[in-house]
Amino acid sequence: MDEKTNISETIDAASGRNPRMDNIAKRLLAHKEILAHILKGAVLEYKDCSIQEIIDCIEGEPQVGCVGVHPDTTNIHGLPNEDVTITEGKIVYDIRFTARVPNEEGHVSLIINVEAQI
């Protein structure tokens, strides 16, 4: 019997039901294995890293469409997953996480916001 991966379990959980496509996309994109491929192709600091090295740089678990911390607070234990603007109102980020920059002196992290477009 083949052992299922987290990604295949997410796909299986979506099949048979009729969930909204954007929620499926967010759940799939939030897997570190997929985020690592996105970082490798889109962020210069990761272009020469292996996928496993990039996965190891992703800090904690990505936050997916959840209510975040108010942007005016100084709580560094969590990242805001939403902002409020005067013209746009409330904005909720699809996927937000931090990733350590490889080969940097000290501890340098990037805040990454991934928006699913389907």
Backbone atoms as SQL, in Angstrom:
CREATE TABLE atoms (id INTEGER PRIMARY KEY, chain TEXT, resi INTEGER, resn TEXT, atom TEXT, x REAL, y REAL, z REAL);
INSERT INTO atoms VALUES
  (1, 'A', 1, 'MET', 'N', 0.838, -1.168, 0.000),
  (2, 'A', 1, 'MET', 'CA', 0.000, 0.000, 0.000),
  (3, 'A', 1, 'MET', 'C', 0.893, 1.245, 0.000),
  (4, 'A', 2, 'ASP', 'N', 0.587, 2.188, -0.897),
  (5, 'A', 2, 'ASP', 'CA', 1.356, 3.426, -0.978),
  (6, 'A', 2, 'ASP', 'C', 0.994, 4.358, 0.166),
  (7, 'A', 3, 'GLU', 'N', 2.021, 4.973, 0.727),
  (8, 'A', 3, 'GLU', 'CA', 1.776, 5.952, 1.779),
  (9, 'A', 3, 'GLU', 'C', 1.406, 7.276, 1.119),
  (10, 'A', 4, 'LYS', 'N', 0.335, 7.877, 1.584),
  (11, 'A', 4, 'LYS', 'CA', -0.119, 9.129, 0.998),
  (12, 'A', 4, 'LYS', 'C', 0.712, 10.292, 1.525),
  (13, 'A', 5, 'THR', 'N', 0.890, 11.289, 0.686),
  (14, 'A', 5, 'THR', 'CA', 1.560, 12.516, 1.109),
  (15, 'A', 5, 'THR', 'C', 0.509, 13.512, 1.583),
  (16, 'A', 6, 'ASN', 'N', 0.957, 14.526, 2.293),
  (17, 'A', 6, 'ASN', 'CA', 0.030, 15.571, 2.727),
  (18, 'A', 6, 'ASN', 'C', -0.664, 16.226, 1.547),
  (19, 'A', 7, 'ILE', 'N', 0.060, 16.403, 0.449),
  (20, 'A', 7, 'ILE', 'CA', -0.523, 17.038, -0.731),
  (21, 'A', 7, 'ILE', 'C', -1.619, 16.152, -1.326),
  (22, 'A', 8, 'SER', 'N', -1.353, 14.852, -1.455),
  (23, 'A', 8, 'SER', 'CA', -2.368, 13.965, -2.020),
  (24, 'A', 8, 'SER', 'C', -3.583, 13.849, -1.113),
  (25, 'A', 9, 'GLU', 'N', -3.354, 13.936, 0.211),
  (26, 'A', 9, 'GLU', 'CA', -4.487, 13.913, 1.144),
  (27, 'A', 9, 'GLU', 'C', -5.358, 15.157, 0.969),
  (28, 'A', 10, 'THR', 'N', -4.734, 16.299, 0.707),
  (29, 'A', 10, 'THR', 'CA', -5.491, 17.526, 0.469),
  (30, 'A', 10, 'THR', 'C', -6.321, 17.398, -0.796),
  (31, 'A', 11, 'ILE', 'N', -5.736, 16.853, -1.849),
  (32, 'A', 11, 'ILE', 'CA', -6.471, 16.661, -3.108),
  (33, 'A', 11, 'ILE', 'C', -7.616, 15.684, -2.901),
  (34, 'A', 12, 'ASP', 'N', -7.361, 14.573, -2.211),
  (35, 'A', 12, 'ASP', 'CA', -8.412, 13.591, -1.944),
  (36, 'A', 12, 'ASP', 'C', -9.542, 14.182, -1.113),
  (37, 'A', 13, 'ALA', 'N', -9.187, 15.014, -0.138),
  (38, 'A', 13, 'ALA', 'CA', -10.206, 15.625, 0.712),
  (39, 'A', 13, 'ALA', 'C', -11.111, 16.547, -0.097),
  (40, 'A', 14, 'ALA', 'N', -10.575, 17.132, -1.150),
  (41, 'A', 14, 'ALA', 'CA', -11.363, 18.050, -1.975),
  (42, 'A', 14, 'ALA', 'C', -12.234, 17.316, -2.982),
  (43, 'A', 15, 'SER', 'N', -11.837, 16.119, -3.396),
  (44, 'A', 15, 'SER', 'CA', -12.605, 15.404, -4.402),
  (45, 'A', 15, 'SER', 'C', -13.856, 14.787, -3.789),
  (46, 'A', 16, 'GLY', 'N', -14.898, 14.668, -4.583),
  (47, 'A', 16, 'GLY', 'CA', -16.136, 14.079, -4.099),
  (48, 'A', 16, 'GLY', 'C', -17.056, 15.102, -3.475),
  (49, 'A', 17, 'ARG', 'N', -16.502, 16.171, -2.956),
  (50, 'A', 17, 'ARG', 'CA', -17.296, 17.270, -2.433),
  (51, 'A', 17, 'ARG', 'C', -17.224, 18.389, -3.456),
  (52, 'A', 18, 'ASN', 'N', -17.912, 19.441, -3.260),
  (53, 'A', 18, 'ASN', 'CA', -17.836, 20.551, -4.186),
  (54, 'A', 18, 'ASN', 'C', -17.421, 21.828, -3.450),
  (55, 'A', 19, 'PRO', 'N', -16.228, 21.837, -2.842),
  (56, 'A', 19, 'PRO', 'CA', -15.786, 23.030, -2.121),
  (57, 'A', 19, 'PRO', 'C', -15.399, 24.129, -3.103),
  (58, 'A', 20, 'ARG', 'N', -15.323, 25.316, -2.616),
  (59, 'A', 20, 'ARG', 'CA', -14.922, 26.431, -3.480),
  (60, 'A', 20, 'ARG', 'C', -13.490, 26.232, -3.946),
  (61, 'A', 21, 'MET', 'N', -13.268, 26.495, -5.219),
  (62, 'A', 21, 'MET', 'CA', -11.950, 26.271, -5.820),
  (63, 'A', 21, 'MET', 'C', -10.850, 27.109, -5.165),
  (64, 'A', 22, 'ASP', 'N', -11.160, 28.324, -4.745),
  (65, 'A', 22, 'ASP', 'CA', -10.102, 29.139, -4.139),
  (66, 'A', 22, 'ASP', 'C', -9.616, 28.553, -2.819),
  (67, 'A', 23, 'ASN', 'N', -10.515, 27.928, -2.057),
  (68, 'A', 23, 'ASN', 'CA', -10.085, 27.286, -0.806),
  (69, 'A', 23, 'ASN', 'C', -9.195, 26.091, -1.078),
  (70, 'A', 24, 'ILE', 'N', -9.508, 25.331, -2.125),
  (71, 'A', 24, 'ILE', 'CA', -8.666, 24.194, -2.500),
  (72, 'A', 24, 'ILE', 'C', -7.285, 24.696, -2.913),
  (73, 'A', 25, 'ALA', 'N', -7.271, 25.749, -3.741),
  (74, 'A', 25, 'ALA', 'CA', -5.996, 26.295, -4.204),
  (75, 'A', 25, 'ALA', 'C', -5.149, 26.774, -3.032),
  (76, 'A', 26, 'LYS', 'N', -5.755, 27.472, -2.085),
  (77, 'A', 26, 'LYS', 'CA', -5.018, 27.960, -0.915),
  (78, 'A', 26, 'LYS', 'C', -4.435, 26.812, -0.114),
  (79, 'A', 27, 'ARG', 'N', -5.231, 25.772, 0.114),
  (80, 'A', 27, 'ARG', 'CA', -4.751, 24.629, 0.897),
  (81, 'A', 27, 'ARG', 'C', -3.599, 23.920, 0.195),
  (82, 'A', 28, 'LEU', 'N', -3.682, 23.786, -1.128),
  (83, 'A', 28, 'LEU', 'CA', -2.599, 23.143, -1.872),
  (84, 'A', 28, 'LEU', 'C', -1.338, 24.001, -1.867),
  (85, 'A', 29, 'LEU', 'N', -1.512, 25.286, -2.129),
  (86, 'A', 29, 'LEU', 'CA', -0.357, 26.179, -2.176),
  (87, 'A', 29, 'LEU', 'C', 0.345, 26.307, -0.838),
  (88, 'A', 30, 'ALA', 'N', -0.356, 26.099, 0.246),
  (89, 'A', 30, 'ALA', 'CA', 0.213, 26.278, 1.583),
  (90, 'A', 30, 'ALA', 'C', 1.149, 25.156, 2.009),
  (91, 'A', 31, 'HIS', 'N', 1.223, 24.074, 1.256),
  (92, 'A', 31, 'HIS', 'CA', 2.160, 23.003, 1.591),
  (93, 'A', 31, 'HIS', 'C', 3.583, 23.488, 1.342),
  (94, 'A', 32, 'LYS', 'N', 4.448, 23.235, 2.288),
  (95, 'A', 32, 'LYS', 'CA', 5.825, 23.723, 2.190),
  (96, 'A', 32, 'LYS', 'C', 6.519, 23.237, 0.918),
  (97, 'A', 33, 'GLU', 'N', 6.209, 22.030, 0.477),
  (98, 'A', 33, 'GLU', 'CA', 6.834, 21.494, -0.728),
  (99, 'A', 33, 'GLU', 'C', 6.495, 22.357, -1.939),
  (100, 'A', 34, 'ILE', 'N', 5.272, 22.841, -2.014),
  (101, 'A', 34, 'ILE', 'CA', 4.848, 23.682, -3.139),
  (102, 'A', 34, 'ILE', 'C', 5.385, 25.095, -2.965),
  (103, 'A', 35, 'LEU', 'N', 5.308, 25.623, -1.741),
  (104, 'A', 35, 'LEU', 'CA', 5.856, 26.954, -1.483),
  (105, 'A', 35, 'LEU', 'C', 7.344, 27.012, -1.814),
  (106, 'A', 36, 'ALA', 'N', 8.063, 25.928, -1.556),
  (107, 'A', 36, 'ALA', 'CA', 9.499, 25.893, -1.865),
  (108, 'A', 36, 'ALA', 'C', 9.740, 26.053, -3.361),
  (109, 'A', 37, 'HIS', 'N', 8.922, 25.418, -4.180),
  (110, 'A', 37, 'HIS', 'CA', 9.060, 25.559, -5.639),
  (111, 'A', 37, 'HIS', 'C', 8.745, 26.993, -6.069),
  (112, 'A', 38, 'ILE', 'N', 7.737, 27.603, -5.452),
  (113, 'A', 38, 'ILE', 'CA', 7.396, 28.991, -5.765),
  (114, 'A', 38, 'ILE', 'C', 8.556, 29.909, -5.400),
  (115, 'A', 39, 'LEU', 'N', 9.120, 29.725, -4.201),
  (116, 'A', 39, 'LEU', 'CA', 10.246, 30.552, -3.775),
  (117, 'A', 39, 'LEU', 'C', 11.450, 30.375, -4.693),
  (118, 'A', 40, 'LYS', 'N', 11.732, 29.152, -5.087),
  (119, 'A', 40, 'LYS', 'CA', 12.886, 28.883, -5.951),
  (120, 'A', 40, 'LYS', 'C', 12.761, 29.617, -7.284),
  (121, 'A', 41, 'GLY', 'N', 11.545, 29.656, -7.833),
  (122, 'A', 41, 'GLY', 'CA', 11.348, 30.299, -9.126),
  (123, 'A', 41, 'GLY', 'C', 11.095, 31.794, -9.064),
  (124, 'A', 42, 'ALA', 'N', 10.691, 32.305, -7.906),
  (125, 'A', 42, 'ALA', 'CA', 10.265, 33.703, -7.845),
  (126, 'A', 42, 'ALA', 'C', 11.138, 34.612, -6.980),
  (127, 'A', 43, 'VAL', 'N', 11.941, 34.046, -6.100),
  (128, 'A', 43, 'VAL', 'CA', 12.725, 34.861, -5.167),
  (129, 'A', 43, 'VAL', 'C', 14.212, 34.578, -5.397),
  (130, 'A', 44, 'LEU', 'N', 14.929, 35.608, -5.794),
  (131, 'A', 44, 'LEU', 'CA', 16.336, 35.481, -6.161),
  (132, 'A', 44, 'LEU', 'C', 17.180, 34.785, -5.099),
  (133, 'A', 45, 'GLU', 'N', 16.907, 35.048, -3.819),
  (134, 'A', 45, 'GLU', 'CA', 17.714, 34.479, -2.733),
  (135, 'A', 45, 'GLU', 'C', 17.662, 32.952, -2.681),
  (136, 'A', 46, 'TYR', 'N', 16.681, 32.327, -3.316),
  (137, 'A', 46, 'TYR', 'CA', 16.512, 30.872, -3.248),
  (138, 'A', 46, 'TYR', 'C', 16.854, 30.152, -4.552),
  (139, 'A', 47, 'LYS', 'N', 17.230, 30.861, -5.587),
  (140, 'A', 47, 'LYS', 'CA', 17.388, 30.244, -6.905),
  (141, 'A', 47, 'LYS', 'C', 18.431, 29.130, -6.946),
  (142, 'A', 48, 'ASP', 'N', 19.465, 29.214, -6.130),
  (143, 'A', 48, 'ASP', 'CA', 20.524, 28.199, -6.141),
  (144, 'A', 48, 'ASP', 'C', 20.366, 27.151, -5.047),
  (145, 'A', 49, 'CYS', 'N', 19.258, 27.191, -4.313),
  (146, 'A', 49, 'CYS', 'CA', 19.017, 26.240, -3.220),
  (147, 'A', 49, 'CYS', 'C', 18.248, 25.024, -3.731),
  (148, 'A', 50, 'SER', 'N', 18.441, 23.902, -3.044),
  (149, 'A', 50, 'SER', 'CA', 17.614, 22.727, -3.338),
  (150, 'A', 50, 'SER', 'C', 16.237, 22.940, -2.715),
  (151, 'A', 51, 'ILE', 'N', 15.263, 22.183, -3.173),
  (152, 'A', 51, 'ILE', 'CA', 13.907, 22.293, -2.620),
  (153, 'A', 51, 'ILE', 'C', 13.932, 21.989, -1.124),
  (154, 'A', 52, 'GLN', 'N', 14.687, 20.989, -0.701),
  (155, 'A', 52, 'GLN', 'CA', 14.751, 20.649, 0.722),
  (156, 'A', 52, 'GLN', 'C', 15.366, 21.785, 1.531),
  (157, 'A', 53, 'GLU', 'N', 16.399, 22.434, 0.998),
  (158, 'A', 53, 'GLU', 'CA', 16.998, 23.574, 1.703),
  (159, 'A', 53, 'GLU', 'C', 15.978, 24.701, 1.883),
  (160, 'A', 54, 'ILE', 'N', 15.164, 24.922, 0.856),
  (161, 'A', 54, 'ILE', 'CA', 14.148, 25.977, 0.946),
  (162, 'A', 54, 'ILE', 'C', 13.076, 25.593, 1.958),
  (163, 'A', 55, 'ILE', 'N', 12.635, 24.336, 1.928),
  (164, 'A', 55, 'ILE', 'CA', 11.650, 23.869, 2.915),
  (165, 'A', 55, 'ILE', 'C', 12.174, 24.113, 4.326),
  (166, 'A', 56, 'ASP', 'N', 13.455, 23.826, 4.538),
  (167, 'A', 56, 'ASP', 'CA', 14.055, 24.026, 5.854),
  (168, 'A', 56, 'ASP', 'C', 14.099, 25.506, 6.255),
  (169, 'A', 57, 'CYS', 'N', 14.064, 26.408, 5.288),
  (170, 'A', 57, 'CYS', 'CA', 14.074, 27.848, 5.567),
  (171, 'A', 57, 'CYS', 'C', 12.692, 28.386, 5.934),
  (172, 'A', 58, 'ILE', 'N', 11.634, 27.683, 5.558),
  (173, 'A', 58, 'ILE', 'CA', 10.275, 28.157, 5.853),
  (174, 'A', 58, 'ILE', 'C', 10.029, 27.981, 7.343),
  (175, 'A', 59, 'GLU', 'N', 9.709, 29.089, 7.993),
  (176, 'A', 59, 'GLU', 'CA', 9.580, 29.106, 9.454),
  (177, 'A', 59, 'GLU', 'C', 8.139, 28.850, 9.874),
  (178, 'A', 60, 'GLY', 'N', 7.952, 27.901, 10.771),
  (179, 'A', 60, 'GLY', 'CA', 6.613, 27.609, 11.282),
  (180, 'A', 60, 'GLY', 'C', 5.688, 27.075, 10.206),
  (181, 'A', 61, 'GLU', 'N', 4.400, 27.247, 10.425),
  (182, 'A', 61, 'GLU', 'CA', 3.399, 26.796, 9.465),
  (183, 'A', 61, 'GLU', 'C', 2.779, 28.010, 8.777),
  (184, 'A', 62, 'PRO', 'N', 2.649, 27.954, 7.466),
  (185, 'A', 62, 'PRO', 'CA', 2.009, 29.064, 6.765),
  (186, 'A', 62, 'PRO', 'C', 0.586, 29.296, 7.269),
  (187, 'A', 63, 'GLN', 'N', 0.212, 30.555, 7.375),
  (188, 'A', 63, 'GLN', 'CA', -1.132, 30.928, 7.796),
  (189, 'A', 63, 'GLN', 'C', -1.991, 31.051, 6.547),
  (190, 'A', 64, 'VAL', 'N', -3.128, 30.365, 6.537),
  (191, 'A', 64, 'VAL', 'CA', -3.982, 30.327, 5.352),
  (192, 'A', 64, 'VAL', 'C', -5.314, 30.997, 5.657),
  (193, 'A', 65, 'GLY', 'N', -5.540, 32.177, 5.062),
  (194, 'A', 65, 'GLY', 'CA', -6.813, 32.869, 5.117),
  (195, 'A', 65, 'GLY', 'C', -7.424, 33.025, 6.495),
  (196, 'A', 66, 'CYS', 'N', -6.603, 33.075, 7.521),
  (197, 'A', 66, 'CYS', 'CA', -7.148, 33.204, 8.875),
  (198, 'A', 66, 'CYS', 'C', -7.083, 34.656, 9.322),
  (199, 'A', 67, 'VAL', 'N', -7.843, 34.968, 10.330),
  (200, 'A', 67, 'VAL', 'CA', -7.840, 36.326, 10.862),
  (201, 'A', 67, 'VAL', 'C', -6.528, 36.561, 11.574),
  (202, 'A', 68, 'GLY', 'N', -5.863, 37.636, 11.238),
  (203, 'A', 68, 'GLY', 'CA', -4.548, 37.901, 11.792),
  (204, 'A', 68, 'GLY', 'C', -4.574, 38.952, 12.876),
  (205, 'A', 69, 'VAL', 'N', -3.393, 39.425, 13.185),
  (206, 'A', 69, 'VAL', 'CA', -3.192, 40.434, 14.207),
  (207, 'A', 69, 'VAL', 'C', -3.415, 41.802, 13.573),
  (208, 'A', 70, 'HIS', 'N', -4.009, 42.742, 14.315),
  (209, 'A', 70, 'HIS', 'CA', -4.212, 44.091, 13.796),
  (210, 'A', 70, 'HIS', 'C', -2.868, 44.677, 13.377),
  (211, 'A', 71, 'PRO', 'N', -2.775, 45.318, 12.199),
  (212, 'A', 71, 'PRO', 'CA', -1.488, 45.779, 11.687),
  (213, 'A', 71, 'PRO', 'C', -0.790, 46.835, 12.537),
  (214, 'A', 72, 'ASP', 'N', -1.507, 47.524, 13.421),
  (215, 'A', 72, 'ASP', 'CA', -0.883, 48.565, 14.233),
  (216, 'A', 72, 'ASP', 'C', -0.268, 48.044, 15.525),
  (217, 'A', 73, 'THR', 'N', -0.408, 46.764, 15.819),
  (218, 'A', 73, 'THR', 'CA', 0.167, 46.238, 17.044),
  (219, 'A', 73, 'THR', 'C', 1.626, 45.888, 16.831),
  (220, 'A', 74, 'THR', 'N', 2.323, 45.644, 17.904),
  (221, 'A', 74, 'THR', 'CA', 3.741, 45.301, 17.811),
  (222, 'A', 74, 'THR', 'C', 3.979, 43.845, 18.182),
  (223, 'A', 75, 'ASN', 'N', 2.963, 43.019, 18.057),
  (224, 'A', 75, 'ASN', 'CA', 3.075, 41.609, 18.391),
  (225, 'A', 75, 'ASN', 'C', 3.943, 40.915, 17.347),
  (226, 'A', 76, 'ILE', 'N', 5.170, 40.551, 17.723),
  (227, 'A', 76, 'ILE', 'CA', 6.058, 39.911, 16.762),
  (228, 'A', 76, 'ILE', 'C', 5.924, 38.396, 16.778),
  (229, 'A', 77, 'HIS', 'N', 5.021, 37.856, 17.598),
  (230, 'A', 77, 'HIS', 'CA', 4.843, 36.411, 17.666),
  (231, 'A', 77, 'HIS', 'C', 3.991, 35.887, 16.529),
  (232, 'A', 78, 'GLY', 'N', 3.278, 36.753, 15.844),
  (233, 'A', 78, 'GLY', 'CA', 2.439, 36.333, 14.734),
  (234, 'A', 78, 'GLY', 'C', 2.422, 37.399, 13.673),
  (235, 'A', 79, 'LEU', 'N', 2.130, 37.002, 12.456),
  (236, 'A', 79, 'LEU', 'CA', 2.042, 37.950, 11.361),
  (237, 'A', 79, 'LEU', 'C', 0.583, 38.265, 11.095),
  (238, 'A', 80, 'PRO', 'N', 0.287, 39.498, 10.735),
  (239, 'A', 80, 'PRO', 'CA', -1.095, 39.795, 10.389),
  (240, 'A', 80, 'PRO', 'C', -1.468, 39.114, 9.077),
  (241, 'A', 81, 'ASN', 'N', -2.633, 38.529, 9.016),
  (242, 'A', 81, 'ASN', 'CA', -3.146, 37.934, 7.785),
  (243, 'A', 81, 'ASN', 'C', -4.202, 38.831, 7.170),
  (244, 'A', 82, 'GLU', 'N', -4.360, 40.009, 7.765),
  (245, 'A', 82, 'GLU', 'CA', -5.320, 40.945, 7.212),
  (246, 'A', 82, 'GLU', 'C', -4.832, 42.355, 7.448),
  (247, 'A', 83, 'ASP', 'N', -5.254, 43.260, 6.604),
  (248, 'A', 83, 'ASP', 'CA', -5.018, 44.681, 6.754),
  (249, 'A', 83, 'ASP', 'C', -6.336, 45.383, 6.523),
  (250, 'A', 84, 'VAL', 'N', -6.428, 46.601, 6.987),
  (251, 'A', 84, 'VAL', 'CA', -7.599, 47.410, 6.732),
  (252, 'A', 84, 'VAL', 'C', -7.123, 48.701, 6.100),
  (253, 'A', 85, 'THR', 'N', -7.709, 49.045, 4.952),
  (254, 'A', 85, 'THR', 'CA', -7.354, 50.285, 4.286),
  (255, 'A', 85, 'THR', 'C', -8.584, 51.163, 4.180),
  (256, 'A', 86, 'ILE', 'N', -8.363, 52.441, 3.984),
  (257, 'A', 86, 'ILE', 'CA', -9.473, 53.382, 3.876),
  (258, 'A', 86, 'ILE', 'C', -10.281, 53.120, 2.612),
  (259, 'A', 87, 'THR', 'N', -9.612, 52.849, 1.498),
  (260, 'A', 87, 'THR', 'CA', -10.313, 52.695, 0.223),
  (261, 'A', 87, 'THR', 'C', -10.772, 51.271, -0.059),
  (262, 'A', 88, 'GLU', 'N', -10.067, 50.274, 0.455),
  (263, 'A', 88, 'GLU', 'CA', -10.370, 48.881, 0.130),
  (264, 'A', 88, 'GLU', 'C', -11.149, 48.157, 1.218),
  (265, 'A', 89, 'GLY', 'N', -11.120, 48.673, 2.450),
  (266, 'A', 89, 'GLY', 'CA', -11.735, 47.950, 3.552),
  (267, 'A', 89, 'GLY', 'C', -10.807, 46.861, 4.051),
  (268, 'A', 90, 'LYS', 'N', -11.377, 45.764, 4.505),
  (269, 'A', 90, 'LYS', 'CA', -10.599, 44.658, 5.075),
  (270, 'A', 90, 'LYS', 'C', -10.017, 43.797, 3.959),
  (271, 'A', 91, 'ILE', 'N', -8.711, 43.510, 4.073),
  (272, 'A', 91, 'ILE', 'CA', -8.005, 42.660, 3.117),
  (273, 'A', 91, 'ILE', 'C', -7.491, 41.449, 3.881),
  (274, 'A', 92, 'VAL', 'N', -7.830, 40.255, 3.422),
  (275, 'A', 92, 'VAL', 'CA', -7.342, 39.021, 4.041),
  (276, 'A', 92, 'VAL', 'C', -6.378, 38.364, 3.065),
  (277, 'A', 93, 'TYR', 'N', -5.167, 38.093, 3.533),
  (278, 'A', 93, 'TYR', 'CA', -4.166, 37.456, 2.686),
  (279, 'A', 93, 'TYR', 'C', -4.456, 35.971, 2.559),
  (280, 'A', 94, 'ASP', 'N', -4.234, 35.415, 1.360),
  (281, 'A', 94, 'ASP', 'CA', -4.465, 33.984, 1.149),
  (282, 'A', 94, 'ASP', 'C', -3.499, 33.151, 1.978),
  (283, 'A', 95, 'ILE', 'N', -2.209, 33.350, 1.765),
  (284, 'A', 95, 'ILE', 'CA', -1.181, 32.572, 2.466),
  (285, 'A', 95, 'ILE', 'C', -0.075, 33.529, 2.865),
  (286, 'A', 96, 'ARG', 'N', 0.299, 33.505, 4.124),
  (287, 'A', 96, 'ARG', 'CA', 1.368, 34.373, 4.598),
  (288, 'A', 96, 'ARG', 'C', 2.281, 33.555, 5.501),
  (289, 'A', 97, 'PHE', 'N', 3.595, 33.723, 5.294),
  (290, 'A', 97, 'PHE', 'CA', 4.579, 33.000, 6.106),
  (291, 'A', 97, 'PHE', 'C', 5.902, 33.738, 6.066),
  (292, 'A', 98, 'THR', 'N', 6.812, 33.324, 6.921),
  (293, 'A', 98, 'THR', 'CA', 8.168, 33.865, 6.883),
  (294, 'A', 98, 'THR', 'C', 9.126, 32.762, 6.458),
  (295, 'A', 99, 'ALA', 'N', 10.191, 33.182, 5.805),
  (296, 'A', 99, 'ALA', 'CA', 11.221, 32.237, 5.370),
  (297, 'A', 99, 'ALA', 'C', 12.583, 32.876, 5.617),
  (298, 'A', 100, 'ARG', 'N', 13.436, 32.117, 6.252),
  (299, 'A', 100, 'ARG', 'CA', 14.806, 32.564, 6.533),
  (300, 'A', 100, 'ARG', 'C', 15.572, 32.658, 5.220),
  (301, 'A', 101, 'VAL', 'N', 16.350, 33.713, 5.075),
  (302, 'A', 101, 'VAL', 'CA', 17.176, 33.879, 3.880),
  (303, 'A', 101, 'VAL', 'C', 18.425, 33.022, 4.052),
  (304, 'A', 102, 'PRO', 'N', 18.685, 32.102, 3.109),
  (305, 'A', 102, 'PRO', 'CA', 19.855, 31.225, 3.243),
  (306, 'A', 102, 'PRO', 'C', 21.156, 32.009, 3.063),
  (307, 'A', 103, 'ASN', 'N', 22.186, 31.540, 3.724),
  (308, 'A', 103, 'ASN', 'CA', 23.546, 32.085, 3.581),
  (309, 'A', 103, 'ASN', 'C', 23.657, 33.551, 3.967),
  (310, 'A', 104, 'GLU', 'N', 22.843, 34.016, 4.876),
  (311, 'A', 104, 'GLU', 'CA', 22.919, 35.397, 5.354),
  (312, 'A', 104, 'GLU', 'C', 23.567, 35.402, 6.732),
  (313, 'A', 105, 'GLU', 'N', 24.324, 36.429, 7.010),
  (314, 'A', 105, 'GLU', 'CA', 24.889, 36.611, 8.339),
  (315, 'A', 105, 'GLU', 'C', 23.756, 36.975, 9.292),
  (316, 'A', 106, 'GLY', 'N', 23.717, 36.378, 10.447),
  (317, 'A', 106, 'GLY', 'CA', 22.643, 36.663, 11.389),
  (318, 'A', 106, 'GLY', 'C', 21.342, 36.004, 10.939),
  (319, 'A', 107, 'HIS', 'N', 20.241, 36.484, 11.460),
  (320, 'A', 107, 'HIS', 'CA', 18.939, 35.899, 11.134),
  (321, 'A', 107, 'HIS', 'C', 18.125, 36.913, 10.337),
  (322, 'A', 108, 'VAL', 'N', 18.028, 36.680, 9.032),
  (323, 'A', 108, 'VAL', 'CA', 17.253, 37.552, 8.152),
  (324, 'A', 108, 'VAL', 'C', 16.108, 36.723, 7.595),
  (325, 'A', 109, 'SER', 'N', 14.884, 37.229, 7.761),
  (326, 'A', 109, 'SER', 'CA', 13.699, 36.520, 7.242),
  (327, 'A', 109, 'SER', 'C', 12.927, 37.431, 6.308),
  (328, 'A', 110, 'LEU', 'N', 12.288, 36.811, 5.350),
  (329, 'A', 110, 'LEU', 'CA', 11.392, 37.516, 4.444),
  (330, 'A', 110, 'LEU', 'C', 9.969, 37.194, 4.843),
  (331, 'A', 111, 'ILE', 'N', 9.071, 38.159, 4.719),
  (332, 'A', 111, 'ILE', 'CA', 7.652, 37.918, 4.903),
  (333, 'A', 111, 'ILE', 'C', 7.081, 37.692, 3.514),
  (334, 'A', 112, 'ILE', 'N', 6.506, 36.521, 3.299),
  (335, 'A', 112, 'ILE', 'CA', 6.003, 36.143, 1.983),
  (336, 'A', 112, 'ILE', 'C', 4.481, 36.097, 2.027),
  (337, 'A', 113, 'ASN', 'N', 3.858, 36.706, 1.049),
  (338, 'A', 113, 'ASN', 'CA', 2.409, 36.695, 0.898),
  (339, 'A', 113, 'ASN', 'C', 2.100, 36.077, -0.464),
  (340, 'A', 114, 'VAL', 'N', 1.414, 34.934, -0.493),
  (341, 'A', 114, 'VAL', 'CA', 1.060, 34.261, -1.732),
  (342, 'A', 114, 'VAL', 'C', -0.442, 34.432, -1.950),
  (343, 'A', 115, 'GLU', 'N', -0.814, 34.923, -3.104),
  (344, 'A', 115, 'GLU', 'CA', -2.219, 35.108, -3.459),
  (345, 'A', 115, 'GLU', 'C', -2.571, 34.121, -4.558),
  (346, 'A', 116, 'ALA', 'N', -3.559, 33.304, -4.308),
  (347, 'A', 116, 'ALA', 'CA', -4.015, 32.319, -5.294),
  (348, 'A', 116, 'ALA', 'C', -4.945, 33.016, -6.287),
  (349, 'A', 117, 'GLN', 'N', -4.671, 32.850, -7.561),
  (350, 'A', 117, 'GLN', 'CA', -5.517, 33.409, -8.621),
  (351, 'A', 117, 'GLN', 'C', -6.005, 32.266, -9.498),
  (352, 'A', 118, 'ILE', 'N', -7.295, 31.980, -9.422),
  (353, 'A', 118, 'ILE', 'CA', -7.830, 30.899, -10.257),
  (354, 'A', 118, 'ILE', 'C', -8.952, 31.407, -11.116);
